Amino acid sequence: MEHVVGTARTPRTRWVEEGLAVLATSGVDAVRVEALAKRIGVTKGGFYGYFADRDALLTAMLDVWESEATDQVLERVETLDPKTKARVAGLLTFSSDRLLPIDLAIRDWARRDDDVAERLRRVDNTRMTLLRETIGVFCEDPDEVEARSLLAFCATIGSHFLAADHAGRTRVEVLTRAADLLFEDRNR
């Protein structure tokens, strides 16, 4: 009797990862089951073993992004001193080749989808909490803590949309100086 070896099933994580890659480069409208199957090199039948439909895949993609953008970042910075913690968290999120394009695509998607906007709000609130805690270590005025946190977050996100030059300085130099000002302990 001949033994037939079954075809290995494409892992669920592969569908999610391909979906995130497409989201990052082409937006949510390009995340289609048939197109993902073609990218992976499989038929779309295996998809339905993991997901009821495209919406279930999109939810799984958001779950992975949220975990990577908050839980995993916070785990990586938890032992750092407060100022370093906020800077490293920002670098992990907004300068990475993986998270930054996904984050920007989700921000675009959130403009048209209330559920995604709520998810983004939750992630941004987690990020703002980290900034408030960090700045609150050296700044006692709650209004100033909130203002500095907002400015730090806006500078980090906004720098990816700004096309302006910086009069002989690089963007990194200007952002580094901005961070120095925002995280400056004026009580010392």
C-alpha positions as CSV (number, residue, x, y, z in Angstrom):
1,M,0.0,0.0,0.0
2,E,1.4,3.4,-1.0
3,H,1.7,6.1,1.7
4,V,0.4,9.5,0.6
5,V,2.0,12.5,2.3
6,G,-0.5,15.3,2.9
7,T,0.2,18.9,1.9
8,A,1.3,21.0,4.8
9,R,-1.3,23.6,5.7
10,T,-0.3,27.2,5.5
11,P,-0.1,28.5,9.1
12,R,-2.6,31.0,10.3
13,T,0.2,33.4,11.2
14,R,1.3,33.4,7.5
15,W,-2.1,34.7,6.5
16,V,-2.0,37.4,9.1
17,E,1.6,38.4,8.2
18,E,0.8,38.6,4.5
19,G,-2.3,40.7,5.4
20,L,-0.2,43.1,7.5
21,A,2.4,43.4,4.7
22,V,-0.3,44.2,2.1
23,L,-1.9,46.6,4.6
24,A,1.4,48.4,5.1
25,T,2.2,48.8,1.4
26,S,-1.2,49.1,-0.2
27,G,-3.9,49.8,2.4
28,V,-6.8,47.9,3.8
29,D,-8.7,47.7,0.5
30,A,-5.9,45.6,-1.0
31,V,-6.2,43.0,1.8
32,R,-8.2,40.4,-0.2
33,V,-8.3,36.6,0.5
34,E,-7.7,35.7,-3.2
35,A,-4.8,38.1,-3.5
36,L,-3.2,36.9,-0.3
37,A,-3.5,33.3,-1.4
38,K,-1.7,34.2,-4.6
39,R,1.1,36.0,-2.8
40,I,1.5,33.0,-0.5
41,G,1.3,30.6,-3.4
42,V,-1.7,28.5,-2.2
43,T,-5.3,28.2,-2.9
44,K,-7.7,30.3,-0.8
45,G,-9.4,27.1,0.6
46,G,-7.0,26.9,3.5
47,F,-7.8,30.4,4.6
48,Y,-11.3,29.3,5.6
49,G,-9.9,26.7,8.0
50,Y,-8.7,29.6,10.1
51,F,-11.0,32.5,9.4
52,A,-14.7,32.7,8.8
53,D,-14.2,35.6,6.4
54,R,-12.1,38.6,5.5
55,D,-13.4,40.6,8.5
56,A,-12.0,37.8,10.8
57,L,-8.6,38.1,9.2
58,L,-8.7,41.9,9.6
59,T,-9.5,41.5,13.3
60,A,-6.6,39.1,13.7
61,M,-4.3,41.5,11.9
62,L,-5.4,44.3,14.3
63,D,-4.8,42.0,17.3
64,V,-1.3,41.2,16.2
65,W,-0.5,44.9,15.5
66,E,-2.0,46.0,18.9
67,S,0.1,43.4,20.7
68,E,3.3,44.3,18.9
69,A,2.7,48.0,19.2
70,T,1.9,48.1,22.9
71,D,2.4,44.9,24.9
72,Q,5.6,43.8,23.2
73,V,7.1,47.3,23.2
74,L,6.3,47.9,26.8
75,E,7.8,44.5,27.7
76,R,11.0,45.5,25.9
77,V,11.4,48.9,27.7
78,E,10.1,48.0,31.2
79,T,13.5,47.9,32.9
80,L,14.8,51.1,31.3
81,D,15.0,54.4,33.1
82,P,12.0,56.7,32.4
83,K,13.6,59.0,29.8
84,T,15.2,56.1,27.9
85,K,12.0,54.1,28.2
86,A,9.9,56.7,26.3
87,R,12.6,57.3,23.6
88,V,13.2,53.6,23.0
89,A,9.4,52.9,22.9
90,G,9.1,55.6,20.3
91,L,12.0,54.2,18.3
92,L,10.6,50.7,18.4
93,T,7.2,51.8,17.2
94,F,7.8,54.7,14.8
95,S,11.1,54.1,13.2
96,S,10.9,50.3,12.6
97,D,10.6,48.9,9.2
98,R,7.7,46.7,10.4
99,L,5.6,48.7,12.9
100,L,5.7,52.2,11.3
101,P,4.2,51.3,7.9
102,I,1.5,49.2,9.6
103,D,0.8,52.0,12.1
104,L,0.5,54.6,9.4
105,A,-1.8,52.4,7.3
106,I,-4.0,51.7,10.4
107,R,-4.3,55.5,11.0
108,D,-5.5,55.9,7.4
109,W,-7.9,53.0,7.8
110,A,-9.2,54.4,11.1
111,R,-10.4,57.5,9.3
112,R,-13.0,55.4,7.6
113,D,-13.8,52.7,10.1
114,D,-15.1,53.5,13.6
115,D,-14.1,50.1,15.0
116,V,-10.5,50.6,13.8
117,A,-10.6,54.1,15.1
118,E,-11.5,52.8,18.6
119,R,-8.7,50.3,18.4
120,L,-6.3,53.0,17.4
121,R,-7.5,55.2,20.3
122,R,-6.8,52.4,22.7
123,V,-3.3,51.9,21.4
124,D,-2.6,55.7,21.4
125,N,-4.0,56.0,24.9
126,T,-1.5,53.3,26.0
127,R,1.3,55.2,24.4
128,M,0.2,58.4,25.9
129,T,0.0,56.8,29.4
130,L,3.7,55.8,29.0
131,L,4.6,59.3,28.0
132,R,2.7,60.8,30.9
133,E,4.4,58.4,33.4
134,T,7.8,59.1,31.9
135,I,7.4,62.9,31.9
136,G,5.6,62.8,35.3
137,V,8.9,61.5,36.9
138,F,10.5,64.9,36.5
139,C,7.6,67.2,35.9
140,E,4.9,67.8,38.7
141,D,2.5,70.1,36.8
142,P,-0.2,67.8,35.3
143,D,-1.0,70.3,32.6
144,E,2.6,70.5,31.6
145,V,2.9,66.7,31.7
146,E,-0.1,66.5,29.3
147,A,1.2,69.2,27.0
148,R,4.7,67.7,26.8
149,S,3.2,64.2,26.2
150,L,1.0,65.4,23.4
151,L,3.8,67.4,21.8
152,A,6.1,64.4,22.0
153,F,3.6,62.1,20.4
154,C,2.6,64.6,17.7
155,A,6.3,65.2,16.8
156,T,6.9,61.5,16.5
157,I,3.9,60.8,14.3
158,G,3.9,64.1,12.4
159,S,7.5,63.9,11.4
160,H,6.5,61.1,9.0
161,F,4.2,63.4,7.2
162,L,6.2,66.6,7.2
163,A,8.1,67.4,4.1
164,A,9.9,70.6,5.3
165,D,13.6,71.1,5.4
166,H,15.4,72.1,8.6
167,A,17.9,74.8,7.6
168,G,21.1,72.7,7.5
169,R,20.0,70.2,10.1
170,T,18.8,66.6,9.5
171,R,15.4,65.5,10.6
172,V,17.0,63.2,13.2
173,E,19.0,66.1,14.6
174,V,15.8,68.2,15.0
175,L,13.8,65.4,16.5
176,T,16.6,64.6,18.9
177,R,16.7,68.2,20.0
178,A,12.9,68.3,20.3
179,A,13.0,65.2,22.5
180,D,15.7,66.8,24.6
181,L,13.4,69.8,25.2
182,L,10.3,67.8,25.9
183,F,12.1,65.5,28.3
184,E,14.1,68.2,30.0
185,D,13.9,68.4,33.7
186,R,13.8,72.1,34.4
187,N,14.0,71.6,38.1
188,R,17.6,70.5,38.0
